[in-house]
Amino acid sequence: MNLIAFAASNSTTSINKQLVTYAVSLLRDRANAQVLDLNDFAMPLYSVDHEQAHGIPEAAQRLFALIGAADALLISFAEHNGSYTAAYKNIFDWVSRIQPKVFQGKPMVLLSASPGKGGAASVLKQAKESAPYFDADVKATLSVPSFGDHFDSDAGRLTDPDLNAKLQEALATLISSE
Ligand SMILES: Cc1cc2nc3c(=O)[nH]c(=O)nc-3n(C[C@H](O)[C@H](O)[C@H](O)COP(=O)(O)O)c2cc1C
C-alpha cells in the first residue's frame, strides 16, 4: 500500500507532523509511506485574478498527482482560530481548482492535535464533515488533546496507552480497506 501522509500545517516544528510521522512508523511493515511537508508545496495566495493570469501552480498539480497515485491518505490537522491553517486552506483551494474531487476517492484517516485540551477537534470536525464533497472516503478520525502530555517529542511517540490504542485502531481501517 502506498500511503501519503502530511500535517495540514507549515510549521517547521509542527506537532501534527510529529503525530503523522509517528503514525506512519506504526505502519512501516504494512505500507510504503511518504510524509510530505506543506513547505515543499508553497504557492501564491489564491486569487481568481492570479489564476486567470498564470493558471494553476505546478505545486498544486504535483500534490494532486501524488494523491492520485496513493492508495490511502493520512492527514493531521492543526487548528488556527477554530479552523484550517491558512497554509493548508490555500493549498487546498488551489488543488480544488484542478477538480473538486481533491481526494480522488481515497480511503483516509484524519487526525488532529493541539497543545490544549480541545485537541483541534473543531477543525477535525470540519474536515470530516466536508470530506465527502471532495470525494474522500474517511475511515476514521482521532483527535489528540494536550499534545505535550501525551506525546514524547524526543522519542517521537504517543505515550498515552488509550490514545495509542485508538490510533492503531484508526490506522487498521486503512489496512483493511486495501
Ligand atoms: C493563529 C493561531 C491560532 C490558533 N488557534 C487555535 C485554535 O483555535 N484551537 C487550538 O486548539 N489551538 C490553536 N492554536 C494553537 C495551535 O494548536 C498550536 O500552535 C499547534 O502547535 C498548531 O499545530 P502545528 O504545531 O501542527 O502547526 C492557534 C495557534 C495560532 C498560531
The ligand as an SDF file (V2000), in Angstrom:
LIG
                    3D

 31 33  0  0  0  0  0  0  0  0999 V2000
   -3.0080   31.9220   14.7850 C   0  0  0  0  0  0  0  0  0  0  0  0
   -3.1820   30.7360   15.7070 C   0  0  0  0  0  0  0  0  0  0  0  0
   -4.4420   30.3530   16.0640 C   0  0  0  0  0  0  0  0  0  0  0  0
   -4.6260   29.2400   16.8860 C   0  0  0  0  0  0  0  0  0  0  0  0
   -5.8980   28.8270   17.1620 N   0  0  0  0  0  0  0  0  0  0  0  0
   -6.0820   27.6720   17.8360 C   0  0  0  0  0  0  0  0  0  0  0  0
   -7.3840   27.1410   17.9910 C   0  0  0  0  0  0  0  0  0  0  0  0
   -8.3670   27.6720   17.5330 O   0  0  0  0  0  0  0  0  0  0  0  0
   -7.5200   25.9630   18.6540 N   0  0  0  0  0  0  0  0  0  0  0  0
   -6.4240   25.2940   19.1560 C   0  0  0  0  0  0  0  0  0  0  0  0
   -6.5900   24.2210   19.7220 O   0  0  0  0  0  0  0  0  0  0  0  0
   -5.1770   25.7820   19.0160 N   0  0  0  0  0  0  0  0  0  0  0  0
   -4.9740   26.9430   18.3650 C   0  0  0  0  0  0  0  0  0  0  0  0
   -3.7090   27.4510   18.1990 N   0  0  0  0  0  0  0  0  0  0  0  0
   -2.5800   26.7050   18.7690 C   0  0  0  0  0  0  0  0  0  0  0  0
   -2.1920   25.5720   17.8240 C   0  0  0  0  0  0  0  0  0  0  0  0
   -2.9740   24.4400   18.1500 O   0  0  0  0  0  0  0  0  0  0  0  0
   -0.7130   25.2390   18.0380 C   0  0  0  0  0  0  0  0  0  0  0  0
    0.0680   26.3220   17.5440 O   0  0  0  0  0  0  0  0  0  0  0  0
   -0.3020   23.9540   17.3530 C   0  0  0  0  0  0  0  0  0  0  0  0
    1.0720   23.7100   17.6400 O   0  0  0  0  0  0  0  0  0  0  0  0
   -0.5510   24.0030   15.8650 C   0  0  0  0  0  0  0  0  0  0  0  0
   -0.2450   22.7650   15.2820 O   0  0  0  0  0  0  0  0  0  0  0  0
    1.1300   22.5550   14.4830 P   0  0  0  0  0  0  0  0  0  0  0  0
    2.2420   22.6160   15.5160 O   0  0  0  0  0  0  0  0  0  0  0  0
    0.9910   21.2090   13.8850 O   0  0  0  0  0  0  0  0  0  0  0  0
    1.2610   23.6550   13.4800 O   0  0  0  0  0  0  0  0  0  0  0  0
   -3.5050   28.5470   17.3960 C   0  0  0  0  0  0  0  0  0  0  0  0
   -2.2120   28.9850   17.0400 C   0  0  0  0  0  0  0  0  0  0  0  0
   -2.0560   30.0570   16.1990 C   0  0  0  0  0  0  0  0  0  0  0  0
   -0.6560   30.4830   15.8030 C   0  0  0  0  0  0  0  0  0  0  0  0
  1  2  1  0
  2  3  1  0
  2 30  2  0
  3  4  2  0
  4  5  1  0
  4 28  1  0
  5  6  2  0
  6  7  1  0
  6 13  1  0
  7  8  2  0
  7  9  1  0
  9 10  1  0
 10 11  2  0
 10 12  1  0
 12 13  2  0
 13 14  1  0
 14 15  1  0
 14 28  1  0
 15 16  1  0
 16 17  1  0
 16 18  1  0
 18 19  1  0
 18 20  1  0
 20 21  1  0
 20 22  1  0
 22 23  1  0
 23 24  1  0
 24 25  2  0
 24 26  1  0
 24 27  1  0
 28 29  2  0
 29 30  1  0
 30 31  1  0
M  END
$$$$
